[in-house]
Structures are given as C-alpha cells and as structure tokens.
Amino acid sequence: MLPTFRAFLALDLSESAREDAAALQSELRQRIDRQGVKWVDPAKFHLTLVFLGQVPSEEVEALAESVRQASQALSALELATSELGSFPGPDRPAVLWLGIESVRGSISDVQSAIANVALPWTERPDEKAFHAHLTLARVSPPSRKVGLALQRLPASLRGPAASQWIASEVVLYRTCPDGSYEQVAAAPLKGS
C-alpha cells in the first residue's frame, strides 16, 4: 500500500437506489449533451460524509477504529433521494447532484459526529454547510448553457425521485490511481 492515499468517509446507496439514480442520470445525459459535462460512473455513486484528503497508511487502523466507536452510538438511517440540484447554483453549475434526505434518523447528526471524530485525519475541514447529495456530473468550466438546460427539464426529472433505502454503515474509501474507489473499512451503525 502507498505511504498515503486520498480517502473519504461515506454512506453507500442500496442497489435499487443506485439503479434509480443511474436511470435519472441517463435521462439527463440525453437532455444535457454538452462538452465539458463529465458524468460520474454510477458504480461510484455514494454520499460523502467527510473528505479526508491524504491519510497516512499507518494511521488507517486508528482512523477506522475511531469511526467504528463513533458509529456504535449512531442509528442506521432511512434515506431517500430528493430533488435535482447544482453547485454553486442553477445559473452556472459546476456540479449536478441528486439530493438525499432523512426519512428516519438525522443524516446531519451522523455527518457531524463522523466529521468530528475524523478531524485528526482531515487535511482541510469543510467550512461549508453539509448538503446531503450524490454527484451525478461535474461541469468544467461551469456553464450557463448547462444551467439553462437544467431549468428547462420537466418537473418529473427535477424531483423528487424518492428511492428509499437503509444506510447501515459508514465506509472508509480510498481513491485508487485509476480513479476507482476501494473500500478500506466499514463501521456498522447501531441497529443495523
């Protein structure tokens, strides 16, 4: 294993939620066929709780154990996909996303607890407010044309999509040199 690797903590989607998000993404691809839009491989869909940055390999077990201990006090979540959105906003989006909301439990509480326990391993803590989402595409450079295409989508595509699933564990992933993600450890949430 490398001396350090890029890592993040996330919640996974169920297979049915992943398939529903992939179907929405496919529909969007047909309607937003623009240069500069890079669509995320559906196999990589996840809900990032904390981006850690570079983590020393020798500290992985300590990080995983800290997350496991914190997860024991956190309940499994019932989640649902919601509306389609974009960062930084609808006029010139740089990221197209599908929102995720809590049906049972608090995703914000889980994210906050995991972010706090992971702080010693976090290169640059995120100053922005947490917004639960899965990334469908990145737009580079941010594009007014993509923003207009989003605004012209029928309401049925803008949400809510409403796939539901139980998130039962926090997963530590590393980003591989080829851009794929590899699960390094998993921490079950209480009641899962």
N, C-alpha and C positions, 0 to 999 in steps of 0.2 A: 504494500500500500504506500502511497505517496506520503511525504512528511506532513503535508497539509492538503486539505481538499475543501472545495466550496460546498457548503451544507445549508440545509434549511429544515425546519420542522413544519409538518403539515398534517392535515386530515385528508384521507382518501375519500373518493366517491364510491358508491356501490356500482356494480356493473350496469344496472339499468339506468342509473343517473348519468353515468359516463356515456352510454349509448344515446340517451336523450339529448345530452349536450352536444355530442358529435353530430346528431341529426340536425340540430339547430345550426351548428357551425357550417354544415354542408349547405344548408339553405342560404345562409349568409354569404357563403363563398360565391354562390350563383348570382347573388344580387349586388355584391361588393367585390367585383373583379377588377381590382386596381393594382397598379405597380406600387411596390412599397408595403403591401399588406402581407405579413408573414404569419400564416396560420399555425397554431400550436397543434402538434400531434396529439390526438385525443388520448393516446396511451399515457401522455404526460399530464393530463388534467388532474389537478389537486387544489386544495385550499391551503395556501401558505399561512401559517400562524406567525412564524418568525424566520426571516432570512438572517443567517448567521455570518455568512462570509467565509473566510478561510479558517478552518478548525484544524489544530494540530492533531495528527493521527493518534498520538499517545494520550490525548485527552478525551477521546471518543467515549471510552467506557465511563469516565466520571460524568460526562455530559448526559449520556444515556441513563445512568443511574439517577441523576438529579431529576430528569424528566419523568422517569418511572415513579419516583417517590411523589412528585407533584401530581401526576396523573391519577394516583390512587385516591386522591381527595376530590377528584373531578368526575362528575357523572357523564356517562355517554350522552350524546346529543342526537336528537332527531332533527335533521336538517332538510331544507327544501330549496330548490333553485327558485329564483325570482326573476326580476326584470333584467333586460339587456341594458348595458351602460357603457361608459367610456371614461378614461382618464386622459388628460386632466379635465375634460369636459366635452360636450357634444359638438362644439364648433370645429375644433381641430384635434380629433382624437389621436393619441399615441398608443393607447391600449383599448381593445374591445373586450368586454368582460360580461359574464353572466353572474348576477348577484346570488348570494346564498344567505338564507335567513334561518333563524332558530324556530323550530316548531315546538320542541320541548328541550328545556335547558337553555343556557346562555352561551352562545358562541363567543361573545365578547369577554365573558368571565374566563372561559377556557383559554382564549388567546392571551389575555392579560396575565394569568397565572403562569402559563408556559413561557411567555416573554420575560417575566420576572426571574424565573428560575434559570433561564438560558442566558441571562445578561452577562455573566462572566465569559461566555464564549461568543458573544455578539460583537462583531467588528464595529459596526455603526448602528446603534439603536435607531429604529424608525421614529422620527418625530411626528409623522403624520398620524391622524386618527385611523384606527383599523377599520377597513371596509371589506367585509367578507365577500369574496368573489373567486371565480376561476377565470383565468385568462384564456380567451378564445383566439386572439390575434394581437400582434404588435404592428404598429404603423410607423414606418420611418421613411421620410420625415413625417411628423404629424400633418394630417391632410384635411383641408376644408372640403374637398370632394368626397372623402370618406364620411365626414360629418354630415354632409347633405344626403348621402345615400342612406345613412342610419336614420335620419329624420324622416325619410320617405318610406321606410319599412312599414308594412301593415302592422296594426296593433297586435295581431296574433303572433308576430315574431318578436315584438319588443317585450313581451312578458305579460304576466308571469308564466314561466314554463312549468313550474310546480312538480318536479320529480322529487320524491321524498326518500330518505334513507337514514340509517342509524350510523353515526360516526362513533366507532367504539375504541379507537386507539389513536395516539399521536405517533407519527412516524418521523424518524430522522432519516433524511435522504442526503446523498452526496451527488453532486453533478459530475458525471464522467467526462473524460476528454472529448468523447464523440457527441456530447450534449444530452445523452440519455441520463436517467436518474436511477440510482441504485439504493435500495433500502438498506440502511446500516443497522437500525434498531427500531423497535416498536414498543410503545408503552400503553398497555390497556387502560382505558378509562373505567372508573368504578361502575359496577353494574353491567359490564359488558361480558 
